[in-house]
Amino acid sequence: MEKQTIEVIVAKKAEGNLDPAKQGKEAAAPSPDEEVGGRSVGGYVRCPHCHSIRYVVVDYEGEWFTCGNCGNPYQVWV
């Protein structure tokens, strides 16, 4: 089996009041030849609470997500 290295962004614990309208959703990782469309940026992040690796599509700075593993909120700054 061939190994591949991926870049993982360390997310930050969400702070303050989180606007439900600005919540993103975790997604399934795309195949290697698939692209994310528009202005969105897809990437792997590490949950700051449970340290699991998640795949997210970020539409804007500071977007927040709920970890599918531990259920805690985190924000992504790219």
C-alpha positions as CSV (number, residue, x, y, z in Angstrom):
1,M,0.0,0.0,0.0
2,E,1.3,3.4,-0.9
3,K,1.4,6.0,1.9
4,Q,0.5,9.6,1.3
5,T,1.1,12.6,3.5
6,I,-1.7,15.2,4.0
7,E,-1.6,18.7,5.4
8,V,-3.7,19.1,8.5
9,I,-4.8,22.5,9.9
10,V,-5.1,22.8,13.6
11,A,-8.5,24.2,14.4
12,K,-9.1,26.6,17.3
13,K,-11.7,26.1,20.1
14,A,-14.7,28.2,19.3
15,E,-15.1,31.2,21.5
16,G,-18.0,33.6,22.4
17,N,-21.5,33.4,20.9
18,L,-21.6,31.3,17.8
19,D,-24.0,32.5,15.1
20,P,-26.0,29.4,13.9
21,A,-26.1,31.0,10.4
22,K,-22.3,30.8,10.2
23,Q,-22.0,27.1,11.0
24,G,-20.4,25.0,8.4
25,K,-20.8,21.2,8.0
26,E,-18.1,18.6,8.0
27,A,-18.0,16.7,4.7
28,A,-16.7,13.4,3.3
29,A,-13.2,13.8,2.0
30,P,-13.2,14.1,-1.8
31,S,-11.4,11.7,-4.1
32,P,-7.8,12.9,-5.1
33,D,-8.9,14.1,-8.5
34,E,-12.0,15.9,-7.3
35,E,-11.9,19.7,-6.9
36,V,-13.9,22.0,-4.5
37,G,-15.8,24.6,-6.5
38,G,-16.3,28.3,-6.0
39,R,-14.4,30.2,-3.4
40,S,-14.5,27.4,-0.9
41,V,-11.4,25.8,0.5
42,G,-11.5,22.1,1.5
43,G,-9.0,20.6,3.9
44,Y,-8.3,18.4,6.8
45,V,-8.4,19.9,10.3
46,R,-7.6,18.5,13.7
47,C,-10.3,19.0,16.4
48,P,-8.8,21.0,19.3
49,H,-10.9,19.0,21.7
50,C,-10.6,15.3,20.8
51,H,-7.7,15.7,18.2
52,S,-9.6,13.6,15.6
53,I,-8.9,14.5,11.9
54,R,-12.0,16.0,10.2
55,Y,-12.5,17.1,6.6
56,V,-14.3,20.5,6.1
57,V,-15.1,22.9,3.3
58,V,-14.5,26.4,4.5
59,D,-16.4,29.3,2.9
60,Y,-15.0,32.1,5.0
61,E,-12.6,32.9,7.8
62,G,-13.7,31.9,11.3
63,E,-16.5,29.6,10.1
64,W,-17.3,27.1,12.9
65,F,-18.1,23.4,12.9
66,T,-19.3,20.8,15.3
67,C,-16.9,17.9,15.5
68,G,-18.6,14.7,14.3
69,N,-16.5,12.7,16.8
70,C,-16.9,14.5,20.1
71,G,-19.7,17.0,19.4
72,N,-17.7,20.1,20.5
73,P,-17.6,23.3,18.4
74,Y,-14.4,24.5,16.7
75,Q,-13.4,27.3,14.3
76,V,-11.2,27.2,11.2
77,W,-8.9,30.1,10.1
78,V,-7.2,29.5,6.8
